[in-house]
Amino acid sequence: MKAKLALQAFGLIFILAQSVNAADITLKITRKYLNLPVSQKQERGVMKFEVSGKQERSFKIRLAANEPDYWVFCDMTALQGQTVKISYDGDASGLSRIYEDDKIAGQDSLYQEKNRPQFHFTTKRGWINDPNGMIFYEGEYHLFYQHNPYEKEWENMSWGHAVSKDMIHWNELATALSPDNLGTMFSGSAVIDYNNTAGFNKAGTPAMVAIYTADNADRQIQCVAYSLDKGRTWTKYDKNPVIDSKAKWNSKDTRDPRVFWYKPGNHWVMVLNERDGHTVYTSKNLKDWNAESHVTGFWECPDLFELPVDGDKNRTKWVMYGASSTYMIGSFDGKTFKPESGKYYYTTGSIYAAQTFTNIPESDGRRIQMGWGRLQHPGMPFNGMMLMPTELTLRTTKDGIRMFSTPVKETNQLFNRINRWPSLTASDANAKLKEFSNADRLRIKATIKLSHATNAGLNLFGQRILDYDLNFNLVNKVFYSPENITSTEITADIFIDRTSIEVFIDGGAYSYSMERKMEPGNKEGFHFWGNGIDVKELEVFQVGSAW
C-alpha cells in the first residue's frame, strides 16, 4: 500500500505487463528524473529502455528487490512526453519502486552527506574513474570522466560531464557519451576544431570533438563524436571507428587517445596507448590517422605536452607520461618523441590516469592537471573522486630538469589561515593542533627539522600523514632526495578532506595522496613524532566547501 501511495504522490502511473514481478513496465515521461533503487546484495541484470519499438539504452544494474542501499537516477529530459517501455531480465521485484520526480532521490542532502568530499569533485551518484576530455572553452573548464551512472562499482562505462568556471565549484551535467553497438565508452580527450578540419562545424560554431575508445569483447577501437552546444549534446561520427589497430599489435590493449593540435606542422597529433607503450599518430582531419612512431614503457592514459623550463618560454621541453604518473622529458617534432631523460615520478599514492586541460589561453599559459583518486567513501552512493587540480612546471634541480606539481591558485579561495606559529617544539606543536584533530577538513603547512632523529613525521589518529626517513631518503616509504642533500628539514603542505589526504613536499617537488583512515581506538589526534625534532613553522587553515 505504501508503494502505491508513493507512486500516486509523484503522479506516476505504471502499466505492468503482468504483475509486480513482471519483466517490464511502461510509463509516459512527465518529470525530469527517473529514480532507480539499487542493492549491492542483488545480482546484476540488464535493464533496457525502448521508445517506439526502438532500444533507447541498455545497462546493467543491481535493481533492489527489497529495501535499497541507495538510489541512482536517469536524466529523462530528452524523453519528455514520450512513452518508455522498461524491461529487466533480473529479479524484477524492484520495478514497482521506480518512480519519476523533478528531484533525484536524496537531493535534499546532496553534497552534505557524511563522507562526501568537500573540496574534491565527486559525482552525485555512481562510480567514477579516469578523467577524460578535459578542455577549457568559452569560460568553462570541462571535466568528462569514466562513469557508471547506475551503481557505485565499475560497469556501464560512459562519459560523465561537469563544468566549472574555476576548477573548484563544479556543476554536474547529463551523461555525455553512453555505450552503443561499438562498445562501452572508455577514456579519451577533446579538442576544439577551430579550422573545421573534420567538417563538423556549423554556422560559424566550432565543434568540440571528443576522441575516445569504444571497448567491446573483441577489441578496443578509436572513435569520434562532436558537439555544437559546448558539450551538452553529442553526435557520434557515422563512420566510426577511425582507428582499429588490433591486427597490428595482436592485442586488445589499444586505448585512451590523447589528441592535440601541433601548430608548427599544421596537423593533429594523437598519442595512443598500444600494448607496450604510446604510439604517435598524425591527422589533417581527425578522421584519417597515420602511425608515425612508438615509445615503449608506458601503460594507459597517455599525455604529451610542452613546458618552459624555469619559466623561460625560449627554453622548452616536452613531457610524456602514462597512467601511473611516471614521465620522460625529451623533444618532439610533431611525429616523434625522443626521450632525453626519465622515467621519473613526481606524484604517487591514490592518483591514477591524470590528464591535463587543453585549449587554455596562451595568456594564461598554465598546464593544469587533474587525476583520479582511487579512494573509497564508506556508506556513500558514489565511489572515486578527482584529486585537486594542480599546475605542472619544469624546474632545474640538482638532478637535472624535473616536473613539479602544486595546487592551482584558484584553490586559495577555499583556505583561510587561522593561525601561524614560527618556532615550536614537537610537544608544543601537538598542543596547538589538539583542537583541530576532529575537523572534517583542514589544511596544515609545516616545516620540521630533524636535529636528533633519523626519521620523523606527523600522524593523525595513528595514520602516518608524513613519514620522513632522513637516513634512507624516504617519504612515506617512497625515495625522495631533497634539493639540499645535507638538509635535515622538510616542508609538507597537507590538505585533509573527509575521506582523503593530499600532501605536497618542498613546494611540489614530490606529492602523494591517500585515503583518510584512523587506526581503531587511537585517540591521539594530530601528533608530531621524532626524537627531539623542531617544528620550525606551523600554519593552520580553515577550509571552505566547494559545494
BASE-496277 format. One record per residue (C-alpha): residue number from 1; x negated, y negated, z. Coordinates in steps of 0.001 Angstrom, whole numbers, plus 500000, padded with zeros to 6 digits. Last residue first. Layout:
% residues N
seq,X,Y,Z
NUM,X,Y,Z
...
% end
This chain:
% residues 547
seq,X,Y,Z
547,470461,477088,497313
546,466767,476133,497197
545,466743,476147,500991
544,464432,473911,502983
543,461216,474965,504682
542,459761,473345,507810
541,456009,473091,507537
540,453317,473978,510073
539,449696,472916,509757
538,446641,474349,511506
537,443051,473223,511099
536,439810,474529,512519
535,441388,477611,514073
534,438351,478899,515914
533,437464,482557,516353
532,436016,484022,519553
531,436573,487664,518629
530,439427,487985,516166
529,443215,487606,516322
528,445665,484830,515533
527,449133,485939,516668
526,452531,484860,515426
525,455320,486821,517113
524,454133,489050,519987
523,457337,491083,520327
522,456480,494337,518534
521,459160,496989,519096
520,459171,498210,515512
519,456408,496517,513488
518,457823,493561,511594
517,458139,493675,507846
516,458028,490883,505238
515,457349,492454,501853
514,454055,491391,500374
513,452367,488822,498154
512,448778,488061,497219
511,446607,485161,496162
510,442974,484540,495210
509,441068,481432,494200
508,444300,479537,494877
507,443007,476745,497094
506,440986,478957,499405
505,443493,481830,499682
504,447141,481621,498647
503,449512,483861,500624
502,453059,484892,499748
501,455333,486567,502307
500,458715,488128,501559
499,462082,489139,503033
498,463401,486008,504750
497,460760,483709,503287
496,457228,483041,504541
495,454778,480962,502526
494,451182,481072,503783
493,448374,478765,502649
492,445199,480515,503861
491,441781,478936,504340
490,438644,480969,505082
489,435530,480110,507032
488,432332,482010,507812
487,430563,480598,504769
486,427382,482255,503514
485,428759,483084,500047
484,430218,479623,499552
483,432667,480300,496733
482,434270,483080,498742
481,433910,486742,497710
480,437139,488722,497863
479,437491,492493,497648
478,441003,493697,498577
477,441600,495311,502001
476,443834,492474,503277
475,441049,490073,502336
474,437778,491971,502047
473,434188,490752,501857
472,432754,493816,503663
471,431228,491924,506589
470,433585,488946,506562
469,436691,491123,506791
468,439659,488758,506528
467,443068,490148,507490
466,445873,487671,506826
465,449590,488462,507005
464,448876,491529,509099
463,452273,492687,510356
462,452308,493114,514129
461,455175,490730,514848
460,453490,488185,512576
459,449738,488678,512441
458,446909,486283,511575
457,443265,487041,510833
456,439835,488085,511966
455,436869,490154,510883
454,433144,490130,511543
453,433631,488063,514668
452,431504,485648,516696
451,431689,482459,514575
450,434612,483437,512345
449,436161,480096,511424
448,439858,479874,510544
447,441590,477413,508252
446,445375,477424,508447
445,448418,476463,506416
444,451758,477730,507607
443,455049,477590,505695
442,458247,478854,507279
441,461412,480814,506631
440,463636,482921,508906
439,462004,481291,511919
438,461573,483801,514748
437,457889,483124,515384
436,458217,479332,515170
435,458295,478531,518906
434,455165,480611,519509
433,453099,478806,516890
432,451531,476265,519241
431,450777,478969,521835
430,449080,481125,519216
429,446984,478134,518140
428,445888,477564,521749
427,444870,481227,522045
426,442940,481066,518781
425,441082,477959,519876
424,442219,474782,518219
423,440984,471950,516007
422,442907,469594,513688
421,446513,470263,514798
420,449297,469384,512380
419,453048,469292,512918
418,456415,469028,511155
417,455283,469105,507550
416,458346,469123,505297
415,458393,471701,502517
414,461199,472107,499980
413,460318,469124,497781
412,456746,470402,497612
411,457843,473294,495352
410,457878,470948,492350
409,454077,470639,492616
408,453686,474172,491292
407,452366,476803,493705
406,448672,477557,493090
405,446886,480111,490879
404,443209,480093,489971
403,441539,481793,486999
402,437781,482305,486926
401,434845,480958,484942
400,431500,482180,486244
399,430573,483943,489492
398,429525,480758,491353
397,432781,479224,490135
396,433894,477234,487108
395,437621,476722,487082
394,440437,477901,484847
393,443967,476895,485848
392,447323,478622,486360
391,450226,476745,487930
390,452545,478818,490081
389,456273,479501,490171
388,457165,481291,493438
387,457897,485003,493169
386,460953,486285,491375
385,463116,488777,493202
384,463976,492466,493488
383,467253,494041,494583
382,470838,492873,494937
381,473929,493853,496952
380,471995,493310,500233
379,471625,495665,503176
378,467847,495539,503187
377,466264,493188,500624
376,463496,495196,498968
375,460494,493794,497126
374,458797,494247,493774
373,458271,490514,493275
372,458483,489851,489547
371,456152,487120,488356
370,456382,483469,487419
369,453735,481465,485589
368,453171,477858,484659
367,450520,476667,482216
366,450526,472906,482623
365,450093,470351,479856
364,452783,467934,480954
363,452302,465522,478061
362,451815,468564,475831
361,455441,469477,476520
360,456152,472967,477946
359,457170,475098,474966
358,456257,478426,476565
357,456596,479416,480214
356,454215,482046,481560
355,454790,485722,482344
354,454214,487988,485346
353,454787,491729,484884
352,454108,492650,488520
351,453631,490904,491860
350,454078,492927,495067
349,450425,492776,496032
348,447658,491288,493919
347,446519,487951,492476
346,443417,486644,490700
345,442184,489887,489151
344,439264,490258,486813
343,438573,492214,483685
342,436504,490379,482722
341,434182,488371,480493
340,433720,487389,476855
339,436663,489195,475303
338,437273,488526,471610
337,440952,488036,470735
336,441577,488472,467038
335,444213,487016,464736
334,444733,483360,465595
333,441057,482704,466191
332,440952,483653,469885
331,438098,483356,472370
330,437493,485013,475730
329,438549,485486,479337
328,439993,488824,480405
327,442791,489399,482898
326,444174,491737,485555
325,447685,490773,486587
324,449003,494379,486638
323,451472,493517,483854
322,448819,492548,481356
321,446327,489774,480692
320,444689,487700,478011
319,443148,484281,478713
318,441713,481985,476083
317,439009,479436,476860
316,438818,475682,476499
315,436255,472906,476591
314,437450,469714,474932
313,440548,469680,477146
312,438309,469440,480236
311,440473,470269,483279
310,437798,472444,484867
309,438000,474756,481836
308,440965,473989,479602
307,443448,476832,479093
306,444563,478834,476055
305,447199,481565,476209
304,447801,485300,475813
303,450381,487330,477745
302,451034,491039,477713
301,453873,492859,479517
300,452665,496470,479583
299,449310,498150,480271
298,445897,496753,479411
297,442519,498323,478694
296,442271,498225,474933
295,442343,495167,472674
294,443814,495575,469179
293,443617,493570,465956
292,445614,492239,462988
291,448971,494045,462711
290,451191,492230,460216
289,454764,491181,461009
288,457783,490318,458865
287,460711,488917,460855
286,459368,486030,462951
285,458910,484013,459705
284,455213,483466,458997
283,454013,486432,461022
282,450959,487663,462936
281,450381,490718,465129
280,447874,491186,467967
279,447906,494621,469608
278,447519,494995,473386
277,446277,498108,475169
276,446354,501890,475494
275,449828,502751,474108
274,450910,499604,472286
273,451554,496424,474267
272,452472,493715,471815
271,450880,490280,471407
270,452804,488400,468749
269,451414,485372,466936
268,453430,483049,464727
267,451814,481107,461925
266,450430,477705,460949
265,446860,478921,461485
264,445742,475975,463623
263,449220,475779,465285
262,449493,479293,466634
261,453188,479529,467596
260,453929,482001,470393
259,455263,485546,470837
258,454835,488092,473651
257,456374,491432,472646
256,457071,493833,475572
255,456882,497316,474055
254,455196,500173,472227
253,454895,503124,474624
252,456864,505722,472657
251,453642,507129,471302
250,452318,508628,468087
249,450494,505301,467682
248,451229,504531,464039
247,454407,506614,463949
246,455857,504781,466942
245,455247,501368,465424
244,458766,500169,464627
243,458588,496406,464158
242,461342,494074,462879
241,464135,496291,464184
240,466618,494846,463426
239,468133,493827,460087
238,471323,492267,461470
237,469416,489886,463757
236,471218,489762,467103
235,473355,486707,467780
234,473167,485116,471222
233,475249,482899,473490
232,474186,480536,476275
231,470562,480316,475180
230,470470,476626,474402
229,473503,476705,472082
228,472032,477855,468762
227,470818,481251,469968
226,468779,483904,468190
225,468063,487620,468398
224,465057,489649,467245
223,463970,493258,467699
222,460886,495327,468489
221,461234,499090,468757
220,460706,501580,471563
219,461209,505209,470615
218,463148,508465,470923
217,465411,508122,473964
216,466103,504462,473300
215,464443,501181,474226
214,465024,497933,472362
213,462055,495616,472870
212,462461,491854,472657
211,461864,488780,470515
210,464225,485978,471500
209,464656,483008,469179
208,465967,479619,470293
207,467172,478185,467022
206,466569,474607,466008
205,469733,472533,465573
204,469587,470387,462426
203,472877,471651,461099
202,471900,475296,461628
201,468627,477043,462305
200,468399,480829,461792
199,466186,480719,458685
198,463272,482523,460332
197,460727,479749,459673
196,463223,477094,460706
195,460401,474632,461469
194,461483,474031,465081
193,461780,477760,465812
192,461953,477524,469608
191,460353,480578,471213
190,461378,483462,473476
189,459693,486500,475024
188,460123,490222,475547
187,461093,492918,478023
186,463531,495802,477536
185,467134,495580,476328
184,468722,499024,476096
183,468917,500867,472819
182,469485,500499,469091
181,473267,501040,469388
180,473526,498126,471811
179,472461,497224,475351
178,473214,493671,476545
177,471435,490371,475877
176,472250,487043,477576
175,474088,488039,480748
174,476122,485043,481902
173,474411,482155,483678
172,472596,481849,487014
171,471839,478282,488052
170,468407,477899,489630
169,467016,475288,492024
168,463230,475690,492235
167,461971,475797,488636
166,462719,472027,488386
165,465624,471525,485988
164,466705,475156,486209
163,468306,477837,484065
162,469201,481495,484716
161,469664,484488,482420
160,469894,488262,482774
159,468574,490302,479863
158,469912,493853,479966
157,468603,497234,481133
156,471541,499473,482044
155,469612,501124,484927
154,467280,500242,487856
153,468923,500048,491294
152,471082,497286,492792
151,474009,498265,490563
150,476181,496928,487740
149,474339,493859,486448
148,471107,495802,485824
147,468645,493106,484826
146,465309,492519,483190
145,464839,488777,483258
144,465508,485545,481407
143,464312,482347,483033
142,464969,479186,481063
141,463482,475903,482262
140,465757,473096,481165
139,465021,469532,480110
138,465503,470016,476391
137,463747,473374,476203
136,461279,475101,478515
135,460770,478835,477954
134,460504,482112,479828
133,461783,484845,477521
132,461471,487630,480090
131,460728,488018,483812
130,460286,491707,484666
129,462529,493229,487387
128,466078,492526,488503
127,468779,494741,490041
126,472373,493886,490846
125,474322,490925,492183
124,473816,487192,492503
123,470295,487405,491066
122,467339,486343,493153
121,465092,483325,492722
120,462800,482505,495629
119,463219,479668,498108
118,465954,481032,500376
117,465579,484782,499976
116,468908,486512,500784
115,468464,488888,503742
114,471311,487618,505950
113,473588,486443,503132
112,473810,482681,502580
111,473214,482752,498820
110,476846,483831,498239
109,478929,483878,501432
108,482152,482554,499905
107,481373,484384,496655
106,481785,487792,498292
105,483765,489320,495450
104,483206,487120,492400
103,485598,484244,492035
102,488190,483472,489354
101,489705,486873,490062
100,490436,490195,488394
99,490527,493515,490228
98,489020,496974,490210
97,490168,498993,493236
96,492503,501262,491258
95,489612,502393,489066
94,487847,503721,492172
93,489500,507113,492017
92,487960,507685,488569
91,485216,510032,489720
90,483008,509870,486641
89,484009,509570,482971
88,485350,506024,483222
87,487606,504227,480755
86,488605,500572,480687
85,491035,499457,477962
84,490925,495696,477530
83,493754,493434,476364
82,492671,489981,475250
81,493731,486652,476737
80,490214,485777,477911
79,487607,488170,476514
78,484653,485749,476249
77,485151,484591,479832
76,485091,488146,481191
75,481989,487818,483385
74,481653,491311,484840
73,481176,491770,488582
72,479451,493752,491289
71,480832,494702,494687
70,479182,496240,497747
69,478965,499460,499763
68,482466,500323,498562
67,485061,502106,500728
66,486317,505142,498796
65,485871,506272,495181
64,483179,503649,494599
63,482146,503394,490946
62,478462,504289,490717
61,477966,502620,487344
60,476568,503405,483909
59,477327,501049,481028
58,479281,500728,477802
57,480473,497540,476129
56,483025,496188,473614
55,483968,499523,472041
54,486504,498996,469288
53,490190,500052,469346
52,491488,496507,469749
51,489176,495976,472760
50,487468,498901,474499
49,485420,498647,477698
48,483450,501747,478659
47,482306,503108,482012
46,479801,505960,482173
45,479430,507771,485488
44,476862,507610,488257
43,477223,509816,491307
42,478580,508086,494416
41,476577,507575,497609
40,475295,504204,496377
39,478907,503004,496331
38,480037,500250,493992
37,483373,498401,493666
36,483958,496388,490444
35,485148,492783,490247
34,486326,491491,486862
33,485643,487797,486570
32,487013,484772,484737
31,490760,485482,485047
30,493551,486320,482594
29,492282,489486,480902
28,495087,491844,479955
27,494682,495266,481520
26,494439,498915,480566
25,493261,501761,482764
24,491293,504913,482032
23,490170,508258,483458
22,493216,508829,485607
21,492717,509368,489327
20,495127,506619,490357
19,497640,508166,487954
18,498261,508911,484250
17,497002,506241,481838
16,497450,503527,484423
15,498811,500201,483245
14,497281,497744,485676
13,498894,494424,486521
12,496735,491777,488153
11,498246,488654,489708
10,495487,488470,492279
9,497907,488893,495132
8,499560,491759,493268
7,496285,493629,493230
6,495792,493112,496956
5,499353,494238,497700
4,498832,497436,495697
3,495539,498180,497482
2,497141,497599,500886
1,500000,500000,500000
% end
